[in-house]
Amino acid sequence: MFNEEARLERPYRWAMIGGGRGSQIGYIHRSAALRDGGFELVAGAFDINPERCIDFGKNIGLDAERCYADYKVMLEKEAKREDGIEVVSIATPNKFHYEMCKASLEAGLHIVCEKPLCFTSAEAEELGKIAEEKNRMICVTYGYTGYQMVHQARKMIENGDLGEIRIINMQFAHGWHSEELELNDPGLKWRVSPDVAGPTYVLGDIGTHALYLGELMVPGFEIEKLMCSRQSFIKSRAPLEDNAFVLMNLKGGAVANLWASAVNAGAIHEQRIRVVGSKASIEWWDEHPNQLIYEIQGQPKQLLDRGHNYLYNNDPGVTSDRIGCGHAEGLFESWSNLYKRFGFAMDAVDKGDKAALDALEFPGIEAGLNGVRFLEHCVDSADNGSVWVDYK
């Protein structure tokens, strides 16, 4: 069961860049970070419009003087305060992630950043180097990885319940953008604009979520070669894709595939991962996150439920239940679990406690770098005729 007594000595003084009025992602960041007492929201650069920024900040309980229309001004002014910010979350369009992360690290702040972390692996490596030099954390919001049954799947695979892993099937394929909605939707418009979104749309926006689930669940998940085919079914989105297929050969002989799509008409989310072993298979679906399908060859299909004693309850990710089995836990609980781990990771770094840091399972700089590197290889393959490329 979730241990609400496991708390930091005091909350981190926390700010947001982006995530202002009407931002769905901003709201879930705030709900998750503030839930367990690990963070206190004290400042924000929520909007480049000063009046909107101040009005929004005041309405959610901040002092007007700590609501900044320019994030650089926020970093500068907060650094001069005795009670200045210690952590910043970045919830802006992709093109700003690199510069904002770099400036925040150089200001001595821990970072929580939306994915993709940046546009190139060189940028991600640079951020990782700065974070190491400054002894700061970079955390990436792969928000589905706070679900308990994702960690149950990892333990089952790790402990050999499935046998030798053969196939990993990953997908995140919704249908909400089957039409050219970006004509009247600014939030979608930037996602299909290369100068703002980067070199991909669905692969970076949702495909990396599915990829990280595979990396988390399957120990030793390491790509040797991949082949990518991507399409722009809404022609105005080209060169960015609204549908993509990726085939992967993994180290050790297993194979994997990933389908990312925004044009799977009729589908709500369809983020699923199925891992097939020599003895059994498991499948997790984010629309039913409290369950895990377990299929042993020659036996009836089993449905494992969150919160039961038959799970691997020696794993803290499995036992992060906030309420008993049978009650639904959802995305807000998953994000809250993630932010709690982020807080403990930052605390471990601040105290130089490597053992405590190593005991935590969360998406950090390596997860961010791996996502960016994956996108680079997908673009390389697709733009050269969907050829197989060596993974470097």
C-alpha positions in Angstrom: 0.0 0.0 0.0 1.1 3.6 -0.7 3.2 5.0 2.2 2.0 8.5 2.7 4.4 8.8 5.7 7.4 8.6 3.4 8.0 12.3 2.8 10.8 14.7 2.1 12.0 16.8 5.0 10.4 19.8 3.3 8.8 20.4 -0.1 11.0 21.7 -3.0 10.2 25.2 -4.1 8.9 24.6 -7.5 8.0 26.6 -10.7 6.5 25.9 -14.1 7.4 27.2 -17.5 4.3 26.9 -19.7 1.2 25.0 -18.6 -1.0 28.1 -18.1 -4.7 28.8 -18.5 -6.5 26.0 -20.4 -3.5 23.7 -20.5 -4.5 20.1 -19.8 -0.8 19.1 -19.3 -0.2 22.0 -17.0 -3.0 20.9 -14.7 -1.9 17.3 -14.5 1.7 18.5 -13.6 0.3 20.7 -10.8 -2.0 18.0 -9.5 0.7 15.4 -9.5 3.5 17.5 -8.0 1.4 19.0 -5.2 -0.4 15.9 -4.1 2.1 14.3 -1.8 3.8 17.3 -0.3 7.1 17.0 -2.2 6.7 20.2 -4.1 5.3 23.7 -3.4 4.4 25.9 -6.4 5.8 29.3 -5.7 6.4 30.8 -9.1 5.7 30.4 -12.8 6.2 31.6 -16.3 2.9 30.3 -17.5 2.2 32.6 -20.4 4.1 35.1 -22.6 1.3 37.5 -22.2 2.0 39.4 -18.9 -1.6 40.1 -18.0 -2.7 36.5 -18.6 0.3 35.1 -16.8 -0.3 37.2 -13.7 -4.1 36.7 -13.7 -3.7 32.9 -14.0 -1.0 32.7 -11.4 -3.0 34.8 -8.9 -6.1 32.6 -9.5 -4.1 29.5 -8.6 -2.7 31.1 -5.4 0.6 32.7 -6.4 1.9 36.2 -5.6 1.7 38.4 -8.7 5.3 39.4 -8.3 6.4 35.8 -8.9 4.4 35.3 -12.1 6.7 36.0 -15.0 5.9 36.4 -18.7 9.6 35.6 -19.6 11.1 32.5 -18.2 14.6 34.0 -18.4 13.5 36.9 -16.1 12.0 34.3 -13.7 15.3 32.4 -13.5 17.3 35.6 -12.9 15.0 37.1 -10.3 14.3 33.8 -8.4 18.1 33.2 -8.2 18.4 36.4 -6.2 15.8 35.4 -3.6 16.6 33.5 -0.4 13.4 31.6 -1.0 13.9 31.2 -4.8 12.9 28.2 -6.8 14.8 24.9 -6.7 12.9 22.9 -9.3 11.3 23.8 -12.6 8.9 21.8 -14.8 8.9 22.6 -18.5 5.5 22.1 -20.3 6.0 24.1 -23.5 6.1 23.2 -27.2 9.0 21.0 -28.1 11.3 23.6 -29.8 11.8 25.3 -26.4 12.8 22.3 -24.4 16.5 22.3 -25.0 17.1 26.1 -24.4 14.9 26.1 -21.3 16.5 22.9 -19.9 20.0 24.3 -20.4 19.2 27.7 -18.9 17.5 26.0 -15.9 20.4 23.7 -15.3 22.9 26.6 -15.5 20.7 28.4 -12.9 21.3 25.4 -10.6 17.8 23.9 -10.8 16.5 20.4 -11.0 14.3 19.8 -14.1 11.1 17.9 -15.0 10.6 18.1 -18.7 8.0 17.0 -21.2 9.0 14.7 -24.0 10.7 14.7 -26.3 13.5 16.1 -24.3 15.0 18.0 -27.3 15.5 17.6 -31.0 18.9 15.9 -31.3 20.8 13.3 -29.3 23.8 15.8 -29.3 21.6 18.3 -27.4 20.4 15.6 -25.0 24.0 14.5 -24.3 25.0 18.1 -23.7 22.1 18.5 -21.2 23.2 15.3 -19.5 26.7 16.6 -19.2 25.6 19.9 -17.7 23.3 18.1 -15.3 26.2 15.9 -14.1 28.5 18.9 -13.7 25.9 20.9 -11.8 24.8 17.8 -9.8 21.2 18.3 -10.9 18.4 15.9 -12.0 16.7 15.8 -15.3 13.4 13.9 -15.1 11.1 13.2 -18.1 7.4 12.8 -17.9 6.6 9.5 -19.3 3.5 9.7 -17.2 2.2 6.2 -17.7 5.0 4.6 -15.9 3.6 5.3 -12.5 1.0 2.5 -13.0 1.5 -0.4 -10.7 0.8 -3.1 -13.2 3.5 -1.8 -15.5 6.0 -2.6 -12.7 4.3 -6.0 -12.1 4.9 -6.8 -15.8 8.6 -5.8 -15.3 9.0 -8.1 -12.3 7.3 -11.0 -14.1 9.6 -10.7 -17.1 12.7 -10.1 -14.8 11.8 -13.3 -12.8 11.4 -15.5 -15.8 7.6 -16.0 -15.6 7.4 -15.6 -19.4 10.5 -17.6 -20.3 12.8 -16.3 -22.9 11.5 -13.0 -24.4 10.8 -13.3 -28.1 8.4 -10.5 -29.2 7.5 -7.0 -27.8 4.5 -5.4 -29.5 4.0 -1.7 -28.6 1.4 0.7 -29.9 -0.1 4.1 -29.2 -2.7 4.6 -31.9 -5.6 7.0 -31.4 -8.0 8.4 -33.9 -8.6 11.9 -32.7 -6.6 13.6 -35.5 -8.1 11.7 -38.5 -9.2 15.0 -39.9 -7.3 18.3 -40.4 -8.3 19.7 -37.0 -5.2 21.8 -36.7 -6.9 24.5 -38.9 -8.8 25.5 -35.7 -6.7 23.9 -33.0 -3.5 25.8 -32.0 -2.5 23.0 -29.7 -2.5 20.6 -32.6 -1.1 23.1 -35.1 2.3 23.4 -33.4 2.5 19.6 -33.1 2.4 19.2 -36.9 4.7 22.1 -37.6 8.4 21.0 -38.0 9.9 24.2 -36.7 8.1 23.8 -33.4 7.5 20.0 -33.0 10.8 18.9 -34.5 11.4 16.1 -37.0 8.4 13.9 -36.0 4.8 14.2 -35.0 3.2 11.0 -33.7 6.5 9.2 -33.1 7.7 11.9 -30.8 4.4 12.9 -29.3 3.1 9.4 -28.4 5.4 6.8 -29.9 8.1 7.4 -27.3 5.6 6.8 -24.5 5.0 3.2 -25.9 8.8 2.8 -26.5 9.6 3.7 -22.9 7.0 1.2 -21.6 8.9 -1.5 -23.5 12.3 -0.3 -22.2 10.9 -0.3 -18.6 9.2 -3.6 -18.7 11.8 -5.6 -20.5 15.2 -5.6 -18.8 18.0 -5.3 -21.4 15.8 -3.9 -24.1 18.5 -2.8 -26.6 17.9 -2.1 -30.3 20.5 -3.3 -32.8 18.7 -2.4 -36.0 15.4 -0.7 -36.9 13.3 0.0 -40.0 10.6 2.8 -40.0 7.8 3.6 -42.4 5.9 6.8 -41.8 2.9 8.4 -43.6 1.2 11.7 -43.7 -2.4 10.8 -44.4 -3.5 14.4 -43.9 -1.2 15.7 -46.7 -0.7 19.2 -45.2 1.1 17.6 -42.2 4.0 16.4 -44.4 6.9 16.0 -43.8 5.7 15.1 -40.3 3.9 11.8 -40.0 0.5 11.1 -38.5 1.1 7.3 -38.8 4.2 5.2 -38.4 5.4 1.6 -38.2 8.7 0.6 -36.7 10.3 -2.8 -36.8 13.3 -3.5 -34.4 15.8 -6.3 -34.0 17.0 -6.4 -30.4 20.2 -7.6 -28.8 19.8 -11.2 -27.8 17.5 -12.2 -30.7 14.1 -10.8 -29.7 12.2 -8.6 -32.1 9.9 -5.6 -31.5 7.5 -3.5 -33.3 5.8 -0.1 -32.6 2.7 1.4 -34.2 2.2 5.1 -33.5 -0.9 6.8 -35.1 -3.2 9.8 -34.7 -5.5 8.5 -37.5 -6.7 5.2 -36.1 -10.3 6.3 -36.7 -12.7 5.3 -33.9 -9.9 4.5 -31.4 -9.7 6.5 -28.1 -6.1 5.8 -27.0 -5.1 2.2 -27.9 -1.9 2.4 -26.1 -1.0 -1.3 -25.5 2.1 -3.3 -24.9 2.2 -7.1 -25.4 5.3 -9.1 -24.4 5.6 -12.6 -25.7 7.9 -15.2 -24.1 8.6 -18.8 -24.7 6.3 -19.9 -21.9 3.7 -17.1 -21.6 2.6 -13.6 -22.7 1.4 -10.5 -20.9 -0.5 -7.5 -22.2 -1.2 -4.1 -20.7 -3.7 -1.5 -22.0 -3.7 2.0 -20.7 -7.5 2.3 -20.9 -7.7 -0.5 -18.3 -4.5 0.2 -16.4 -5.4 -1.6 -13.2 -5.3 -5.0 -15.0 -2.7 -7.1 -16.7 -3.5 -10.0 -19.0 -1.4 -13.1 -18.3 -1.6 -16.0 -20.8 0.3 -19.2 -20.1 0.5 -21.5 -23.0 -2.0 -24.3 -22.6 -3.9 -22.7 -19.7 -6.9 -20.4 -19.4 -6.3 -16.7 -19.8 -5.8 -14.9 -16.4 -6.6 -11.3 -15.5 -4.3 -9.9 -12.8 -5.7 -7.0 -10.8 -3.8 -4.2 -9.0 -3.6 -4.5 -5.2 -3.8 -8.3 -4.8 -1.5 -10.4 -2.6 -0.5 -12.6 -5.6 1.5 -9.8 -7.2 5.2 -9.2 -6.7 4.6 -7.1 -3.6 8.3 -6.8 -2.8 8.6 -4.1 -5.5 7.7 -0.5 -4.5 6.3 0.2 -8.0 3.9 -2.7 -7.7 2.7 -1.6 -4.2 2.2 2.1 -4.8 -1.6 1.6 -4.5 -3.4 4.6 -3.1 -6.5 2.6 -2.4 -7.4 -1.1 -2.2 -8.0 -3.4 -5.2 -11.3 -3.1 -7.0 -11.2 0.7 -6.9 -10.0 2.4 -10.1 -6.8 4.3 -10.1 -5.9 6.4 -13.1 -3.6 8.7 -14.8 -3.5 11.3 -12.0 -2.3 8.6 -9.6 0.3 7.4 -12.1 1.7 10.9 -12.5 1.6 11.5 -8.7 3.6 8.3 -8.2 6.1 9.6 -10.8 6.4 13.0 -9.2 7.0 11.5 -5.8 9.8 9.4 -7.2 11.2 12.6 -8.9 11.2 14.3 -5.6 13.1 11.5 -3.8 15.6 11.3 -6.7 16.3 15.0 -6.4 16.7 14.7 -2.6 19.1 11.7 -3.1 21.2 13.8 -5.5 21.2 16.8 -3.1 22.4 14.5 -0.3 24.9 12.6 -2.4 23.0 9.3 -1.6 23.8 7.1 -4.6 22.3 4.0 -3.1 18.9 5.8 -2.6 19.0 7.1 -6.1 19.9 3.7 -7.6 16.9 2.2 -5.8 14.4 4.4 -7.6 12.8 3.5 -10.9 11.9 6.6 -12.9 12.5 8.1 -16.4 15.6 10.3 -16.1 18.2 11.7 -18.6 18.9 8.3 -20.1 15.2 7.8 -20.9 15.1 11.2 -22.5 18.2 10.6 -24.5 17.0 7.1 -25.6 13.8 8.6 -26.9 15.5 11.3 -28.9 18.0 8.8 -30.3 15.1 6.5 -31.3 13.4 9.3 -33.2 16.6 10.2 -35.1 17.0 6.6 -36.3 13.3 6.4 -37.3 13.6 9.5 -39.4 16.9 8.3 -40.9 15.3 5.0 -41.9 12.0 6.4 -43.2 13.5 9.3 -45.2 15.9 6.9 -46.9 13.2 4.6 -48.3 12.3 2.7 -45.1 15.7 0.9 -45.0 17.1 -1.0 -42.1 19.6 1.1 -40.1 22.2 0.2 -37.5 21.3 1.6 -34.1 24.1 3.6 -32.7 
